[in-house]
Amino acid sequence: MIYRVHFPKVPFSLIPFYLSAGSNVGLLVVITLDSAQRPVLVTTVGTCGCYLAIVPTSFLPDDALPVKWQDKPLDIYGEILPARLSYPNRNNSKLLIHIRPGVHRVMDLEVMDEKNIKASPLFTIIPAPLRPIRELEQIPLDGITTSLYHNTGVLKGHVKGSIKPWESIFLSLLSLDVFVGTDKAYGDSKETGNPFYTSLKPWNRKASDMWDFEAFLKFWGWRL
């Protein structure tokens, strides 16, 4: 199950320094299910392919974990996420994704009983409709429709208005990608023209492409 959500921007800030400052930033959450429809992995990543986290759940067998996996919290560039998510009751349990204000990074993951969420004074529930991801290519605007993505040119497959100047300055040489950090379409690179890579190393661009999810998991050591 794939969920995509976008935010207007990450503001420019020097103190604290926001490397990912820019407009139209987004977040992808991918829930991997087993044959019994139980969640076994929770994958979160910016729609630029950065800040990747893959968190197993209590439904994932130990022999599917990476060989060097350690049962300790994950440090994702300063954000600390749980090593594993426990699902005591699949039917009534809900995944909560805590997003840091301003930078829109995942700052915590937890599983809670649905009734406790509704009863908690910590949350105000604002329902949001789920829409097919293909609708991002036909967004109503001034009586016509437009795509969230560039469909032609050197920016094909990237989100419109999403260039990240700081990331381009500091990471483009390392990644050999002048548009590094720019949010992009999540799809087959043969169609989008833009691989959804999750490793900055240029030689890992294809192997770390998240669209081929099975190969992507193998690249990061998961043995599903």
Helices and strands as residue ranges (DSSP letters): E 2-10, E 22-33, E 39-46, E 53-56, G 62-64, E 74-76, E 79-81, E 93-99, E 106-113, H 114-119, G 133-137, E 139-141, E 144-146, H 165-175, H 189-192, G 202-204, H 213-219
